[in-house]
Amino acid sequence: MSTDQLPGQRTDQRTDELADRLADVVGGVFDPEIDVTLRQLGVLRSVSLTEDRIQVNLAPTRLGCPGLGEIARRVRTALDEAAPGSEVEIVWERGAWEPSAVTPAGRNVLRMAGYRVAGAAPRCPYCGGEDVQRAGRFGGSVCKVPYDCRGCGSLFDVIGTAGCSAAHATSHSRQGGS
């Protein structure tokens, strides 16, 4: 990364602006399983810069999620395009993600894709009906619980259930992209 200072700018201001820009880049990365961005899903916590690396703090929806490696690869690829040659450290925060972290835009994207976010009593994302019944213990992943809407007959998943709690933090650092 360049450390050239713009005329009239303090280095910390420039660093903050670059960190914000890189946070936008990381925030725009899509989850590998559901067509929603890391920012919308509430997984992105922060992006910070030091002289020698970019640190990205992420809160996994579930520590054992098989998508963590793919998320890290996508984040590294996006940052390698935005800041070529930079060292990237990804820190998975322990127990930090909660369904309430999903943004309103993320909830809308998830609803349109046939998902509901855990929280209050489940409602059908298709018809809005409350007459729903749990259709099994696990959906397509441990973070999903299948439901059946008795009103319209649709099947849908509720994400962010108790199985999504993260158990410990991990950190991975690598030079450059993927």
Phi, psi and omega in degrees: 000148179282141175250012178298139181259134176286147179304132177080002180251138172280150181301319182294327177294316179297318179297317178298318179295319178294318178299319177297318180295318179291327175296322176296321178298309181295319180299335179274357178288137182270143172299139183288342184258323183236138184284068180218146182282161178298325177293313181298323181283347179080019181277325180286123178258312181195159171229126179228157183240141167237180181298331187244000181197165173253124177253126179245121177259124181236147177248104182293144177295333177203129185301320182278011182301127180292348180276355184301317179297319179291321176299313180300318179298316180295320178297314179299317179298314180297318180288328178294326177287323183278328182218073185306139176082358181282145173282136181242129174245125178252125179246121176269115184282140182285125172055023188273334187276137175226152178305332179293347179285344179293129182287162175304320177296320178296319177299321179294315178300314180296317179299316181294336178269002177091024178242153169240152177264136180302153180159248178291182179307134182298142175234150179293129179287347182268311183249351181081002183293149179262351181277078183237154181227138177297132185252013179160173181278326184226143174265216181293344174210171183297334181280358183242137175239126182282142176230156178239128178272122179284341181284309184247354178082005182282147171262142177208163178251144170257126180255159178085032180281180182303334179291353184268002181294134178279149184252332179200161182266146174225155180228136178228130180234139178207146177286136174070206185277207185303000000 
